[in-house]
Amino acid sequence: MKKLIIFVCNGNIHRSVIAAESLRKILKERKISSEFSVASYGLQGTRGTALPKHKRLSEYPKEWKAARPTLQKLNIDISKHVFQKISAGIMKKTSVVIAMDKKVQSGAKNSLTKQFPNQAYKIHHFSELTPRHKTIKDPAGSGDKKLHREIIESIHSALNKKFEDILGWAK
């Protein structure tokens, strides 16, 4: 049975989607994708919070325009992704959960550890994979190309360098 690895951010529009697609690519390139499933989810729409306004990054014109050049440069295609909210069923099935920031992990009223305390042992913070444990900022609402480039490149680089850590967490 495949091990399920998931990435979770607030809206499941940008960071977690890019991380999941990047890891899928890495696993495929290394010919180990048959052992793992990778998905992404968001907190929005849980515990009384509003769903995201749109279901994919391309429906946010300012953010899409800022992110698209870097996604294309790195050959990361998130065009088919549609928002999914995290659920208890998914949390039970997953082998490892990677929260894209502290708010998602434990800070928000609908954070992963508050909603799923019995699954907290599976939850890791993305910054564990980055140099100097750098947090990956949420670019929601920003049309800053430099910010989007830095975020996407940081996610992509961290996963390329530390994907074996994730596989270790999943086992």
SELO-678935 format. One record per residue: residue in three letters; x, y, z of N, C-alpha, C in turn. Coordinates in steps of 0.1 Angstrom, whole numbers, plus 5000, padded with zeros to 4 digits. Layout:
<recs>
AlaXYZXYZXYZ...
</recs>
This chain:
<recs>
Met500849885000500050005000500950135000Lys500550224992501350354991501250435004Lys502350495007502350595018501850725013Leu500950785021500350915017501051025024Ile501551125016502251245021501451365017Ile501051445027500251565023500951695028Phe500651795020501051935024499852015027Val499852095037498652175041499052315043Cys498352405036498452545039497152605042Asn496952735042495652795046494652775035Gly494952815023493952805012494052695002Asn495152615002495352514992495252564978Ile495852684976495852754963497252764958His498252794967499552824963500652734969Arg501052754981502152684987502052534987Ser500952484993500852334995500752274981Val500052334972499852284958501252274951Ile502052374952503352384946504252274952Ala504152264965504952164972504652024968Ala503351994967502851864963503251824949Glu503151924940503451894926504951884925Ser505751954932507251944932507651804937Leu507051764948507451634953507051524944Arg505851534938505451434928506451414917Lys506951534912507951534901509251474906Ile509651504917510951444923510851294924Leu509751244929509551104931509451034918Lys508851094908508751034895510151024888Glu510851134889512251144883513151034890Arg512951004902513750914909513150764909Lys512150754901511450624899510950554912Ile510450644921509950584934508550634936Ser507850684926506550734928505550624930Ser505850504927504850394929504750364944Glu505650404953505650384967504850484975Phe504650604969504050714976502950784968Ser501950834975500950924970501251064976Val501051164969501251304974500051384971Ala499551464980498351544978498551674987Ser497651774984497651894992496251934996Tyr496152005007494952045013495052175020Gly493852235023493852365030493052365042Leu493252455051492452475063491152545061Gln491152635051489952715048488752625046Gly487652665052486452585051486252485063Thr487152485072487052395084486752485096Arg486152425106485852485119485152625117Gly484252635108483452755106484152865098Thr485352835093486052935085485452935070Ala485653045063485153055050486052975040Leu485352925030486152865019486852965011Pro487952935004488553034995487653084985Lys487853204981487053274971487053194958His488153144954488353064941488952934944Lys488952844935489452704937490752674932Arg491452774925492752744920493452884918Leu494752874918495652994917495353074905Ser495053014893494853084881493653174881Glu492753154891491553234892491753364901Tyr493053384905493453504913494453574903Pro493953664895494753724884496153784889Lys496053864900497353924905498353824909Glu497953724917498853624922499353534911Trp498453494902498753404891499853474882Lys499653604879500553674870501953674877Ala501953694890503253694897503953564898Ala503153454900503753324902504053244889Arg503253274879503353194867504753184860Pro505453294859506753284853507753184860Thr507753184873508553094881508052954880Leu506752934880506252794878506652744865Gln506552824854506852774841508352744840Lys509152834846510652814846511052684852Leu510352644863510652524870509852404865Asn509052424855508152324849507252254860Ile506652344868505652294878504252334873Asp503452234870502152264864501052234875Ile500452344879499352334890498052374884Ser497952374870496752424864495552334866Lys495752204869494552114870494152104885His494952164894494552154908493352224912Val492552164920491352234926491352214941Phe491052324948491052334963490452214969Gln491052164980490552054988490752095003Lys489752085011489952115025490251985032Ile491052005043491551885051490351825058Ser490451695061489351635068489951525078Ala489151485087489551375096489951245089Gly489151215079489451095071490751095064Ile491151215058492451225052493551215063Met493351285074494351285084494651145089Lys493651065090493850925095494550845085Lys494350865072494950785061496450825058Thr496850945062498150995058499250945067Ser500450925061501650885068502351005074Val502351115066503051235071502251355066Val502151455074501551585071502551695073Ile502751775062503651885063502952015062Ala502952085073502252215075503252325069Met502652415060503552505054503952625063Asp503252645074503752745084503152715097Lys503652785107503252765121501752785124Lys501152885117499752915118498952795114Val499352735103498652615098498852495108Gln500052485113500352375122499652385135Ser499752505142499252515155498652655159Gly498852755151498452895155497052935152Ala496452885142495152925138494052855146Lys492852915147491852845155491452715149Asn491652695136491352575129492652505125Ser493752525132495052465129494952315129Leu495952245123495952105123496052045137Thr496852095146496952035159495752055167Lys494952165165493752185172492652105167Gln492552085154491551995148491751845150Phe493051815149493451665149494551635159Pro494251665172495251645182495851495183Asn494951405180495451265180496351225168Gln496451315158497251295147498551385147Ala498751455158499851555159501151495157Tyr501351365160502651305158503051295144Lys502151305134502451295120502751425114Ile502551535121502651675116504051725117His504651775106505951835105505751975100His506652065103506652205098507552205086Phe507152275075507952275063509352335065Ser509452425075510752495078511752395082Glu511352275086512352165090513152125078Leu512652165066513352125053514152235047Thr514052355053514752475047515952515055Pro516952575047518152625054517752725065Arg518352715077518052795088516652795093His515952685089514452675093513652795089Lys513852845077513152955072511752925069Thr510853015074509352995072509053035057Ile508152965052507552995038506353085040Lys506453205037505453305039504153275030Asp503053315034501853305027501753425017Pro501753405004501653524995500253564991Ala499253514998497853554995497753704994Gly497153744983496853884981497953964975Ser499153904973500253974968500453954953Gly500754064946501154054932502654074930Asp503454064941504854094940505553974934Lys506053984922506753874914507953824922Lys508753914928509853874936509453784947Leu508453824955507953744966507553604961His506753594951506253474946507453384941Arg508453444934509553374929510353314941Glu510553394951511353344963510653234970Ile509353244971508553134978508553004970Ile508353014957508252894948509652834948Glu510652914946512052864945512452804958Ser512052854970512352804983511752664985Ile510452654981509752524982510452424973His510652454961511252364951512652324956Ser513452414960514852384964514852294977Ala514052334986514052254999513652104996Leu512652094988512151954985513251874977Asn513851944968514951874960516151824969Lys516451914979517551884988517151784999Lys515851795004515551725016514351615014Phe514051575002512951485000513151355007Glu514451315009514651185016514251205031Asp514251325037513751345050512351315051Ile511551365041510151335040509851195039Leu510551125031510350975029510650905042Gly511650945049511950895063510750915072Trp510151035072509051065081507850975077Ala507750945064506550865060506650715063Lys507850675067508050525069507850495084
</recs>
